[in-house]
Amino acid sequence: MRTAPRRFSAICLTLALFAGCTREASEPSLPLGRPALSSAGLPAAASMNALEISARLPGIAPWKVRLERSGGAWMTFSRSDRPQDRELADSKLVDHLLEVLDTFATEAEAGKAPEGELGFNPYRVEFRVPGAPRPLLELGEASGPNGVAFRVAGGKKIWIGRGALLAFLPAFEKPDAFSNKLPYALDFDAIDSVRLEKTAGKGRGAWEFLRAGDEWFARESKGFGKKPLPAEKAAILERVFHQRLLALLPISRLPDLAHPDWRITVRNQSGREEMLELLFAQNNVFGFNPVRSNRSLQLYPEFAGSLRAFTQARFTPLKSGTKK
């Protein structure tokens, strides 16, 4: 009979421990004037290699995009508005977004207004590490000219925050805002050398150029020349890189690139290489660069004019690449 109180005490102790282990995490306390994410004990956004952004903005269909860093560049691995496997993202834009997330600061408590009035039924924008049980940051309605209601790390308390993040919000109303608009994955400043090969039509041949600072050197029979290209010829060559993407083509509209008109291969100093294949069809310029995307590209017709100017400038082709 004396063992009953002990059993009862043990049961009470077990229940107390269980209750303590399962209770909700405490609400983070955010000091005013300090960055919200670091104050909540979260890792710096700039150090992250993956980010998921969801938006439910008034007048715009809800969307979600998942970004991941791959080989030093940011890629779009999924987006809710269209089926797709992988696409080059605007790495500079994503990196800058992460920087401003780190500087987003707490300005005040939101007060007692209902969640719906503050823009959390549903939330307007959410930032999340893919697979994490709680979001990094949820944004609601704007508050005054420079503030926005927010919740951090899945907390229930609503605060008012401010920072450069607010200037970003109108810029990404749709997932296309994160898409890189260039046909190359390498940024122009990172390009160390290039090989251009015209594989069809009159004037077929191959050319190679090495870049050193702002100067270009053409490959000759015994290696790259010692004299840089004249400024006017360098400008014609660089037009090949300053092209922009018109559209990513859906699977049903992929052109046949088995026999492209041009192949452009670029490399950086570490040897990373990518090839852009181009096909001219009437007034359209189509391309494919598997490093940039697994979809074909449609480029502005000006690309054809840039390559025509290149061939008319009479650069010396490589003998091994010249076809008669």
Secondary structure, 3 states (H helix, E strand, C coil): CCHHHHHHHHHHHHHHHHHHHHCCCCCCCCCCCCEHHHHCCCCCHHHCCEEEEEECCCCCCCEEEEEEEECCEEEEEEECCCCCCCEEECHHHHHHHHHHHHHCEEEEECCCCCCCCCCECCECEEEECCCCCCCCEEEEEEECCCEEEEEECCCCCCEEEECCHHHHHHHHCCHHHHECCCCCCCCHHHCCEEEEEECCCCCCEEEEEEEECCEEEEEECCEECCCCCCHHHHHHHHCCCCCCEEEECCHHHCCCCCCCCEEEEEECCCCCEEEEEEEEECCEEEEECCCCECCCEEECCHHHHHHHHHHHCCCCCCHHHCCC
